[in-house]
Amino acid sequence: MKISVIADFDTVVGFRLAGVKQGYAVNSPEEALERLRELVKKEDVGLVIITERLVDKIRGDVEKLLEKKSFPLLVEIPDKAGPIEKKVDPLKELVRRAVGVDIKIE
Amino acid sequence: MADLIEGVNPTRMELLKLKTKVKLAKKGHRLLKEKRDALIMEFFNILEEAKGARRQAEARLSEAFHALILAQASMGVLKVTQCAYAAKETPGIETYTRSIMGVRVPVLELQETSRSVIERGYGLADTTSQLDEAAARFEEALAAVVQLAEVERSIKLLAKEIESTKRRVNALENVLIPRLEATVKYIKMRLDEMERENFFKLKRIKAIMEAR
């Protein structure tokens, strides 16, 4: 299956150099969501790489879109400005919900 | 005391049925509890991996971005973009699913990402070594990101399964089993009471008969 990138221009160029040809440079989260909708419809996309900054604003819609599907997988990466500050660590939140206790990670 | 199950007749048949139900519920409860514990153990195993994977992917990416910026500085943004378009496509990923305690988690397998300069597909004459460096770094980053995607999805799926298993265990433990047991007790008491009543009735009738 194919890998796809939805990100800012530089990230798309970088992954293109690494051989990921399905790269979509987008300027706004709305545009990213639109692209993602199209990609979900395609059957041959196995992984979508998206930047945290884009996905943060459209998280609700994205989750709704991918909820019932096992593919594509979505992975959030930091863009060239580095990781963004998150209010809650998603991993920590998962642990808290699954195990019922707060566990210090790291 | 827990609530009774509504609409049960206090009969011997009903009692027998309920007793088998209690047994079944207890067995199910034990099995689910074991499943939950096993899932949590698996969860912690993968958690270890997930922690490392995210950190590694982020480190690889920041290296890659740094290399890309250097390449853009040495060759110009436009030229780098051109080369990026000329680069050959990777074969993509193979996907399977694997089962952890009955949870289907995805496995992603990336075919060989690291390529030699020649295999990448852009021309060598007018490109700098910084571009090669950037491409190599992004290839590494891609491998790390694919790994990260797999682990993060697995951990999410496991967490979901643990949650629902926990809910079922709790429902059995705190609602269904106490309710069944209370109903069994109620029926037993009713039956005993009826027996005593009958016994007394007979005694009483006998006494009346004898008195005549």
Interface residues (C-beta under 8 A of the other chain):
Chain A: M1 K2 I3 D10 T11 V13 G14 F15 R16 L17 A18 G19 V20 K21 G46 L47 I49 S70 F71 L73 L74 V75 I77 P78 D79 K80 G82 P83 L91 L94 V95 R97 A98 V99 G100 I105 E106
Chain B: I40 F43 L47 A50 K51 R54 A57 E58 L61 S62 A64 F65 L68 I69 Q72 V80 T81 C83 A84 Y85 A87 K88 E89 T90 G92 I93 E94 T95 T97 R104 P106 L108 T113 R115 R120 L131 A134 A135 F138 E139 A141 L142 V145 V146 L148 A149 E150 E152 R153 I155 K156 L158 A159 I162 E163 K166
